[in-house]
Amino acid sequence: MYLNYEHHNYIDPQLPISFHLDKQSNRSLPFPRHWHEHIELLYVKKGTCMVQGNGVEVTAGEGEIIMITPNCIHYIYTGDDVCMYYCITVDKSFCDKSGIPISSGQFAMNIHDEYAKVCYKNIIEIMLNKPRYYKEEVKALVVQLMIRCCRSAENIQMFADTKEITSQLVVKAIDYIYAHFNEPITVNELCTYLGFSKYYVCRKFKAQTGKTIIDYVNYLRCMNAKRLIESGKFNITESARLSGFNNMSYFTRTYRRHMGYLPSKEI
């Protein structure tokens, strides 16, 4: 079965999370099986939400939280007429910078910590109302929420479906790309690091992410350049160079292809 790699764009560099309300029904198809390198936290507003994470089913009712760890292959569904849940996806780099120990295990689990529920409810209220300084407050609450969730996860051992082990090649490739995208990385260097042939790696990567390795590297570079430009601390040329682009003409063409507009629009 085709596995969708889900890209998350964090457009606001000052708020590295995505936040939205989703709806599911027993009359609709479940979300396709997918995975991403960021952590995902669901808070059920109405009905019963079910997550299949690497072959393990997790169920949550109203007011409960489900955590889905990075790289866990999962899908979401319900047996109710209507299920509504908030979804927070936290950027991996934000967790790394905040010293939050994201688990290397791949699973979905219930979070029964009462303080975590309070944090999540506060985040919902703030994101819906957006009071003054809401971004700073949300980031502080997300750190607290993530710490409580990670503590819960440390006490539970979960086992991934062995059928999904082949996805670890792509997961490892993405981790490497994230660490080196602003360097002169090549496909051959990546394949040497992974220990597999170029043909095999490229085929597996494209099958699971929908992008070639070069497209994915350039996408990350463009997203990083966007954040740098929007910060106001760097001009377009500096942002391109710091993101791994050495040719401005190539950067402009690539940026337009991935973002849909020229980098000058960010100014």
Secondary structure per residue as TSV (DSSP state, phi and psi in degrees):
chain	resnum	aa	ss	phi	psi
A	1	M	-	360.0	140.8
A	2	Y	-	-69.9	132.9
A	3	L	-	-107.8	124.5
A	4	N	E	-83.8	128.9
A	5	Y	E	-90.4	125.1
A	6	E	-	-98.6	119.6
A	7	H	-	-86.2	137.4
A	8	H	-	-117.3	122.1
A	9	N	-	-101.3	120.1
A	10	Y	-	-101.0	89.7
A	11	I	-	-64.8	-37.5
A	12	D	-	-89.2	109.7
A	13	P	T	-66.1	-16.4
A	14	Q	T	-88.6	-6.0
A	15	L	-	-141.7	85.8
A	16	P	-	-79.7	49.2
A	17	I	E	-138.3	158.4
A	18	S	E	-111.2	145.0
A	19	F	E	-141.8	126.0
A	20	H	E	-160.1	164.7
A	21	L	E	-105.6	126.2
A	22	D	E	-112.2	159.1
A	23	K	E	-133.5	138.7
A	24	Q	E	-130.6	157.7
A	25	S	-	-143.9	151.6
A	26	N	T	-70.6	-8.2
A	27	R	T	-93.8	-7.3
A	28	S	S	-107.4	160.6
A	29	L	-	-73.2	144.5
A	30	P	-	-65.2	157.2
A	31	F	-	-57.6	141.2
A	32	P	-	-59.4	152.1
A	33	R	-	-59.1	128.3
A	34	H	E	-151.0	173.8
A	35	W	E	-154.4	161.5
A	36	H	-	-156.6	162.6
A	37	E	S	-88.1	2.6
A	38	H	S	-103.0	161.7
A	39	I	E	-87.2	144.6
A	40	E	E	-125.9	134.9
A	41	L	E	-127.5	122.6
A	42	L	E	-106.7	138.2
A	43	Y	E	-125.0	116.4
A	44	V	E	-78.1	122.2
A	45	K	E	-91.8	-35.7
A	46	K	E	-153.3	140.3
A	47	G	S	81.9	-160.5
A	48	T	-	-121.5	127.9
A	49	C	E	-107.6	134.2
A	50	M	E	-123.4	135.9
A	51	V	E	-124.6	128.0
A	52	Q	E	-98.0	110.6
A	53	G	E	-118.3	107.8
A	54	N	T	51.8	44.2
A	55	G	T	86.3	-2.4
A	56	V	E	-109.4	128.3
A	57	E	E	-91.3	133.1
A	58	V	E	-123.6	133.7
A	59	T	E	-122.1	139.4
A	60	A	E	-139.7	140.7
A	61	G	-	-103.0	-171.8
A	62	E	T	-56.1	131.8
A	63	G	T	82.3	6.6
A	64	E	-	-108.6	159.4
A	65	I	E	-117.0	140.3
A	66	I	E	-119.6	129.9
A	67	M	E	-104.0	132.6
A	68	I	E	-116.8	117.5
A	69	T	-	-77.1	161.9
A	70	P	T	-56.8	142.9
A	71	N	T	69.6	7.5
A	72	C	-	-78.5	124.0
A	73	I	-	-79.4	119.2
A	74	H	E	-148.7	166.0
A	75	Y	E	-147.4	159.8
A	76	I	E	-120.8	137.6
A	77	Y	E	-155.2	176.9
A	78	T	-	-149.0	157.2
A	79	G	S	-101.5	1.6
A	80	D	S	-93.5	164.1
A	81	D	S	-62.2	-40.4
A	82	V	-	-140.6	131.7
A	83	C	E	-131.3	126.8
A	84	M	E	-123.1	135.4
A	85	Y	E	-148.5	144.4
A	86	Y	E	-83.0	148.0
A	87	C	E	-128.9	124.5
A	88	I	E	-115.3	125.3
A	89	T	E	-115.5	124.8
A	90	V	E	-105.0	128.1
A	91	D	-	-60.0	134.1
A	92	K	H	-59.7	-40.4
A	93	S	H	-65.2	-32.1
A	94	F	H	-65.8	-41.4
A	95	C	H	-63.7	-43.3
A	96	D	H	-61.3	-45.7
A	97	K	H	-68.1	-28.1
A	98	S	T	-87.4	-1.4
A	99	G	T	72.7	25.2
A	100	I	-	-86.1	122.4
A	101	P	-	-79.0	84.9
A	102	I	-	-65.7	129.7
A	103	S	-	-65.2	143.0
A	104	S	S	-82.8	-12.3
A	105	G	S	-73.4	156.9
A	106	Q	-	-119.5	105.4
A	107	F	-	-163.3	165.9
A	108	A	E	-113.4	144.2
A	109	M	E	-152.9	156.0
A	110	N	E	-78.1	142.7
A	111	I	E	-111.1	111.8
A	112	H	-	-98.6	1.7
A	113	D	-	-66.0	121.7
A	114	E	H	-67.7	-35.5
A	115	Y	H	-68.4	-33.7
A	116	A	H	-61.6	-39.4
A	117	K	H	-65.0	-39.0
A	118	V	H	-63.6	-43.8
A	119	C	H	-60.0	-44.8
A	120	Y	H	-64.0	-44.8
A	121	K	H	-62.7	-37.7
A	122	N	H	-65.8	-39.1
A	123	I	H	-62.6	-43.0
A	124	I	H	-58.4	-49.3
A	125	E	H	-61.4	-43.5
A	126	I	H	-67.5	-42.0
A	127	M	H	-67.3	-31.7
A	128	L	H	-76.0	-35.1
A	129	N	H	-97.2	-26.9
A	130	K	-	49.8	61.9
A	131	P	-	-70.6	174.4
A	132	R	T	-59.8	138.0
A	133	Y	T	65.6	25.7
A	134	Y	H	-65.3	-32.1
A	135	K	H	-64.3	-44.0
A	136	E	H	-64.3	-40.4
A	137	E	H	-67.6	-40.5
A	138	V	H	-64.6	-43.0
A	139	K	H	-61.1	-40.6
A	140	A	H	-64.7	-40.9
A	141	L	H	-69.5	-35.8
A	142	V	H	-63.3	-40.9
A	143	V	H	-60.1	-45.5
A	144	Q	H	-63.1	-43.4
A	145	L	H	-61.4	-44.3
A	146	M	H	-65.5	-39.3
A	147	I	H	-61.5	-45.7
A	148	R	H	-63.9	-39.6
A	149	C	H	-67.2	-41.0
A	150	C	H	-68.2	-34.9
A	151	R	H	-63.0	-40.9
A	152	S	H	-63.5	-40.3
A	153	A	H	-68.0	-32.4
A	154	E	H	-63.9	-20.7
A	155	N	T	-95.2	3.8
A	156	I	-	-127.0	132.5
A	157	Q	-	-104.1	125.1
A	158	M	-	-123.8	152.8
A	159	F	-	-121.5	127.9
A	160	A	-	-75.5	151.7
A	161	D	-	-64.4	122.6
A	162	T	G	-62.6	-19.9
A	163	K	G	-66.1	-18.5
A	164	E	G	-96.5	4.8
A	165	I	T	-61.6	-30.0
A	166	T	T	-61.4	-24.5
A	167	S	H	-68.6	-17.7
A	168	Q	H	-64.6	-26.3
A	169	L	H	-61.8	-46.1
A	170	V	H	-70.3	-38.9
A	171	V	H	-59.0	-45.6
A	172	K	H	-65.0	-38.1
A	173	A	H	-63.1	-43.7
A	174	I	H	-65.4	-40.6
A	175	D	H	-58.8	-42.5
A	176	Y	H	-65.8	-43.2
A	177	I	H	-63.4	-42.6
A	178	Y	H	-59.3	-37.0
A	179	A	H	-77.3	-21.6
A	180	H	H	-130.0	11.9
A	181	F	T	-63.4	-25.7
A	182	N	T	-89.9	7.8
A	183	E	S	-105.4	167.3
A	184	P	-	-74.2	63.2
A	185	I	-	-72.8	143.9
A	186	T	-	-124.6	159.3
A	187	V	H	-63.0	-39.5
A	188	N	H	-62.9	-39.9
A	189	E	H	-64.5	-41.3
A	190	L	H	-62.8	-44.3
A	191	C	H	-66.5	-36.2
A	192	T	H	-63.5	-42.6
A	193	Y	H	-61.8	-41.1
A	194	L	H	-77.2	-25.8
A	195	G	T	83.1	24.0
A	196	F	S	-129.9	163.2
A	197	S	-	-68.0	156.5
A	198	K	H	-61.4	-41.8
A	199	Y	H	-61.3	-46.2
A	200	Y	H	-65.1	-46.9
A	201	V	H	-63.6	-46.4
A	202	C	H	-62.5	-39.4
A	203	R	H	-67.6	-45.6
A	204	K	H	-65.7	-40.6
A	205	F	H	-63.8	-46.3
A	206	K	H	-66.3	-36.9
A	207	A	H	-65.0	-34.7
A	208	Q	H	-97.9	-24.1
A	209	T	H	-107.0	-19.3
A	210	G	S	80.0	2.5
A	211	K	S	-127.4	152.3
A	212	T	-	-74.8	165.4
A	213	I	H	-61.8	-43.9
A	214	I	H	-63.1	-42.1
A	215	D	H	-61.2	-40.4
A	216	Y	H	-68.0	-42.7
A	217	V	H	-59.9	-47.0
A	218	N	H	-66.2	-34.3
A	219	Y	H	-62.2	-46.9
A	220	L	H	-63.5	-39.7
A	221	R	H	-63.9	-40.5
A	222	C	H	-66.8	-41.4
A	223	M	H	-63.5	-38.5
A	224	N	H	-68.0	-42.2
A	225	A	H	-61.7	-39.0
A	226	K	H	-59.9	-45.5
A	227	R	H	-62.9	-41.5
A	228	L	H	-66.4	-42.7
A	229	I	H	-63.5	-45.6
A	230	E	H	-65.9	-24.5
A	231	S	H	-67.7	-22.0
A	232	G	T	80.8	-0.3
A	233	K	S	-90.1	-16.9
A	234	F	S	-134.7	145.7
A	235	N	-	-82.4	-179.7
A	236	I	H	-62.8	-44.2
A	237	T	H	-63.2	-44.9
A	238	E	H	-64.1	-41.3
A	239	S	H	-63.7	-40.5
A	240	A	H	-64.4	-46.0
A	241	R	H	-63.9	-43.8
A	242	L	H	-68.4	-17.1
A	243	S	T	-97.1	0.1
A	244	G	T	107.3	3.2
A	245	F	-	-96.7	126.7
A	246	N	-	-106.0	-9.8
A	247	N	-	-119.8	115.7
A	248	M	H	-67.7	-34.8
A	249	S	H	-64.6	-43.7
A	250	Y	H	-65.5	-40.1
A	251	F	H	-59.9	-46.2
A	252	T	H	-61.5	-45.2
A	253	R	H	-64.2	-44.2
A	254	T	H	-66.6	-42.0
A	255	Y	H	-61.6	-44.2
A	256	R	H	-64.1	-37.2
A	257	R	H	-68.3	-39.5
A	258	H	H	-85.3	-36.5
A	259	M	H	-98.4	-19.6
A	260	G	S	91.0	1.8
A	261	Y	S	-158.9	168.6
A	262	L	-	-76.3	152.3
A	263	P	G	-62.8	-23.6
A	264	S	G	-62.7	-20.1
A	265	K	G	-67.9	-21.4
A	266	E	G	-75.8	-15.5
A	267	I	-	-78.6	360.0
